[in-house]
Amino acid sequence: MLTPRWLLLHALFVAAAIATGFLAWWQWDRAHEAGGSFQNLGYALQWPLFGVFTVCMWVWLIRMELRGGHDAPVAVPEPASEPETPAAEDARPRRRPLVPPPASSVDADEDPELAEYNRYLAELDRADRQG
Protein backbone atom coordinates (compact mmCIF):
# COMPACT_ATOMS: atom_id res chain seq x y z
CA MET A 1 0.00 0.00 0.00
CA LEU A 2 3.03 2.31 0.19
CA THR A 3 4.35 1.89 -3.33
CA PRO A 4 4.53 5.03 -5.49
CA ARG A 5 1.50 3.84 -7.46
CA TRP A 6 -0.59 3.36 -4.33
CA LEU A 7 0.56 6.63 -2.78
CA LEU A 8 -0.60 8.40 -5.92
CA LEU A 9 -3.92 6.54 -5.80
CA HIS A 10 -4.39 7.42 -2.12
CA ALA A 11 -3.70 11.08 -2.87
CA LEU A 12 -6.09 11.00 -5.82
CA PHE A 13 -8.91 9.43 -3.83
CA VAL A 14 -8.44 11.78 -0.88
CA ALA A 15 -8.42 14.77 -3.23
CA ALA A 16 -11.56 13.50 -5.01
CA ALA A 17 -13.42 12.93 -1.73
CA ILE A 18 -12.47 16.40 -0.44
CA ALA A 19 -13.39 17.99 -3.78
CA THR A 20 -16.86 16.42 -3.75
CA GLY A 21 -17.37 17.78 -0.23
CA PHE A 22 -16.38 21.29 -1.30
CA LEU A 23 -18.55 21.10 -4.41
CA ALA A 24 -21.54 19.97 -2.33
CA TRP A 25 -20.99 22.86 0.08
CA TRP A 26 -20.64 25.33 -2.77
CA GLN A 27 -23.85 24.12 -4.44
CA TRP A 28 -25.66 24.24 -1.08
CA ASP A 29 -24.61 27.88 -0.60
CA ARG A 30 -25.49 28.64 -4.22
CA ALA A 31 -28.98 27.13 -3.79
CA HIS A 32 -29.68 29.49 -0.89
CA GLU A 33 -28.54 32.65 -2.68
CA ALA A 34 -30.92 34.94 -4.54
CA GLY A 35 -30.13 33.38 -7.93
CA GLY A 36 -30.13 29.82 -6.61
CA SER A 37 -32.52 27.19 -7.86
CA PHE A 38 -33.67 23.65 -7.22
CA GLN A 39 -31.02 22.52 -9.68
CA ASN A 40 -28.34 23.80 -7.30
CA LEU A 41 -30.06 22.02 -4.45
CA GLY A 42 -30.11 18.82 -6.48
CA TYR A 43 -26.39 19.14 -7.15
CA ALA A 44 -25.79 19.82 -3.46
CA LEU A 45 -27.41 16.48 -2.70
CA GLN A 46 -25.73 14.71 -5.62
CA TRP A 47 -22.10 15.62 -4.85
CA PRO A 48 -22.01 13.76 -1.51
CA LEU A 49 -23.18 10.64 -3.37
CA PHE A 50 -20.22 11.01 -5.70
CA GLY A 51 -18.00 11.32 -2.62
CA VAL A 52 -19.46 8.15 -1.10
CA PHE A 53 -18.91 6.36 -4.40
CA THR A 54 -15.29 7.56 -4.43
CA VAL A 55 -14.65 6.27 -0.91
CA CYS A 56 -16.37 2.95 -1.69
CA MET A 57 -14.24 2.53 -4.82
CA TRP A 58 -11.12 3.30 -2.80
CA VAL A 59 -12.00 0.67 -0.18
CA TRP A 60 -12.90 -1.83 -2.90
CA LEU A 61 -9.54 -1.36 -4.64
CA ILE A 62 -7.63 -1.72 -1.37
CA ARG A 63 -9.51 -4.90 -0.45
CA MET A 64 -8.94 -6.32 -3.92
CA GLU A 65 -5.22 -5.56 -3.68
CA LEU A 66 -4.91 -7.11 -0.22
CA ARG A 67 -6.74 -10.23 -1.37
CA GLY A 68 -4.56 -10.47 -4.45
CA GLY A 69 -7.58 -10.54 -6.78
CA HIS A 70 -5.60 -9.79 -9.92
CA ASP A 71 -3.14 -12.67 -9.35
CA ALA A 72 -5.64 -15.30 -8.24
CA PRO A 73 -5.78 -18.28 -10.60
CA VAL A 74 -9.07 -18.95 -12.28
CA ALA A 75 -10.44 -22.43 -11.61
CA VAL A 76 -11.52 -24.13 -14.82
CA PRO A 77 -13.73 -27.20 -14.32
CA GLU A 78 -12.59 -30.40 -15.98
CA PRO A 79 -15.05 -31.64 -18.61
CA ALA A 80 -16.62 -34.99 -17.89
CA SER A 81 -15.43 -37.76 -20.19
CA GLU A 82 -18.79 -39.43 -20.71
CA PRO A 83 -22.14 -38.49 -19.22
CA GLU A 84 -23.73 -41.28 -17.25
CA THR A 85 -27.25 -40.66 -18.47
CA PRO A 86 -28.93 -38.58 -21.16
CA ALA A 87 -30.31 -36.37 -18.38
CA ALA A 88 -26.77 -35.62 -17.21
CA GLU A 89 -25.86 -34.53 -20.74
CA ASP A 90 -28.81 -32.12 -20.80
CA ALA A 91 -27.82 -30.68 -17.41
CA ARG A 92 -24.27 -29.90 -18.54
CA PRO A 93 -23.92 -26.34 -19.81
CA ARG A 94 -23.28 -26.14 -23.51
CA ARG A 95 -20.44 -24.01 -24.79
CA ARG A 96 -21.30 -21.59 -27.52
CA PRO A 97 -18.69 -20.90 -30.17
CA LEU A 98 -17.01 -17.51 -30.06
CA VAL A 99 -17.80 -16.87 -33.70
CA PRO A 100 -21.32 -17.72 -34.86
CA PRO A 101 -21.68 -20.00 -37.86
CA PRO A 102 -22.22 -18.24 -41.17
CA ALA A 103 -25.82 -17.50 -42.04
CA SER A 104 -27.39 -19.19 -45.01
CA SER A 105 -27.08 -17.26 -48.24
CA VAL A 106 -30.05 -15.32 -49.54
CA ASP A 107 -30.95 -15.43 -53.19
CA ALA A 108 -31.86 -12.27 -55.06
CA ASP A 109 -35.27 -13.85 -55.73
CA GLU A 110 -36.03 -14.20 -52.02
CA ASP A 111 -34.96 -10.74 -50.87
CA PRO A 112 -33.11 -8.62 -53.42
CA GLU A 113 -32.22 -5.86 -50.94
CA LEU A 114 -30.74 -8.29 -48.40
CA ALA A 115 -28.84 -10.16 -51.14
CA GLU A 116 -27.33 -6.86 -52.34
CA TYR A 117 -26.36 -5.94 -48.80
CA ASN A 118 -24.72 -9.34 -48.28
CA ARG A 119 -22.74 -8.89 -51.50
CA TYR A 120 -21.62 -5.48 -50.27
CA LEU A 121 -20.48 -6.94 -46.93
CA ALA A 122 -18.62 -9.76 -48.71
CA GLU A 123 -16.86 -7.17 -50.89
CA LEU A 124 -15.86 -5.17 -47.81
CA ASP A 125 -14.55 -8.33 -46.16
CA ARG A 126 -12.46 -9.21 -49.24
CA ALA A 127 -11.05 -5.68 -49.38
CA ASP A 128 -10.24 -5.77 -45.67
CA ARG A 129 -8.44 -9.11 -45.96
CA GLN A 130 -6.39 -7.92 -48.95
CA GLY A 131 -4.94 -5.00 -47.22
C-alpha positions in Angstrom: 0.0 0.0 0.0 3.0 2.3 0.2 4.4 1.9 -3.3 4.5 5.0 -5.5 1.5 3.8 -7.5 -0.6 3.4 -4.3 0.6 6.6 -2.8 -0.6 8.4 -5.9 -3.9 6.5 -5.8 -4.4 7.4 -2.1 -3.7 11.1 -2.9 -6.1 11.0 -5.8 -8.9 9.4 -3.8 -8.4 11.8 -0.9 -8.4 14.8 -3.2 -11.6 13.5 -5.0 -13.4 12.9 -1.7 -12.5 16.4 -0.4 -13.4 18.0 -3.8 -16.9 16.4 -3.8 -17.4 17.8 -0.2 -16.4 21.3 -1.3 -18.5 21.1 -4.4 -21.5 20.0 -2.3 -21.0 22.9 0.1 -20.6 25.3 -2.8 -23.9 24.1 -4.4 -25.7 24.2 -1.1 -24.6 27.9 -0.6 -25.5 28.6 -4.2 -29.0 27.1 -3.8 -29.7 29.5 -0.9 -28.5 32.6 -2.7 -30.9 34.9 -4.5 -30.1 33.4 -7.9 -30.1 29.8 -6.6 -32.5 27.2 -7.9 -33.7 23.7 -7.2 -31.0 22.5 -9.7 -28.3 23.8 -7.3 -30.1 22.0 -4.4 -30.1 18.8 -6.5 -26.4 19.1 -7.2 -25.8 19.8 -3.5 -27.4 16.5 -2.7 -25.7 14.7 -5.6 -22.1 15.6 -4.9 -22.0 13.8 -1.5 -23.2 10.6 -3.4 -20.2 11.0 -5.7 -18.0 11.3 -2.6 -19.5 8.1 -1.1 -18.9 6.4 -4.4 -15.3 7.6 -4.4 -14.7 6.3 -0.9 -16.4 3.0 -1.7 -14.2 2.5 -4.8 -11.1 3.3 -2.8 -12.0 0.7 -0.2 -12.9 -1.8 -2.9 -9.5 -1.4 -4.6 -7.6 -1.7 -1.4 -9.5 -4.9 -0.4 -8.9 -6.3 -3.9 -5.2 -5.6 -3.7 -4.9 -7.1 -0.2 -6.7 -10.2 -1.4 -4.6 -10.5 -4.5 -7.6 -10.5 -6.8 -5.6 -9.8 -9.9 -3.1 -12.7 -9.4 -5.6 -15.3 -8.2 -5.8 -18.3 -10.6 -9.1 -19.0 -12.3 -10.4 -22.4 -11.6 -11.5 -24.1 -14.8 -13.7 -27.2 -14.3 -12.6 -30.4 -16.0 -15.0 -31.6 -18.6 -16.6 -35.0 -17.9 -15.4 -37.8 -20.2 -18.8 -39.4 -20.7 -22.1 -38.5 -19.2 -23.7 -41.3 -17.3 -27.2 -40.7 -18.5 -28.9 -38.6 -21.2 -30.3 -36.4 -18.4 -26.8 -35.6 -17.2 -25.9 -34.5 -20.7 -28.8 -32.1 -20.8 -27.8 -30.7 -17.4 -24.3 -29.9 -18.5 -23.9 -26.3 -19.8 -23.3 -26.1 -23.5 -20.4 -24.0 -24.8 -21.3 -21.6 -27.5 -18.7 -20.9 -30.2 -17.0 -17.5 -30.1 -17.8 -16.9 -33.7 -21.3 -17.7 -34.9 -21.7 -20.0 -37.9 -22.2 -18.2 -41.2 -25.8 -17.5 -42.0 -27.4 -19.2 -45.0 -27.1 -17.3 -48.2 -30.0 -15.3 -49.5 -31.0 -15.4 -53.2 -31.9 -12.3 -55.1 -35.3 -13.9 -55.7 -36.0 -14.2 -52.0 -35.0 -10.7 -50.9 -33.1 -8.6 -53.4 -32.2 -5.9 -50.9 -30.7 -8.3 -48.4 -28.8 -10.2 -51.1 -27.3 -6.9 -52.3 -26.4 -5.9 -48.8 -24.7 -9.3 -48.3 -22.7 -8.9 -51.5 -21.6 -5.5 -50.3 -20.5 -6.9 -46.9 -18.6 -9.8 -48.7 -16.9 -7.2 -50.9 -15.9 -5.2 -47.8 -14.6 -8.3 -46.2 -12.5 -9.2 -49.2 -11.0 -5.7 -49.4 -10.2 -5.8 -45.7 -8.4 -9.1 -46.0 -6.4 -7.9 -48.9 -4.9 -5.0 -47.2 
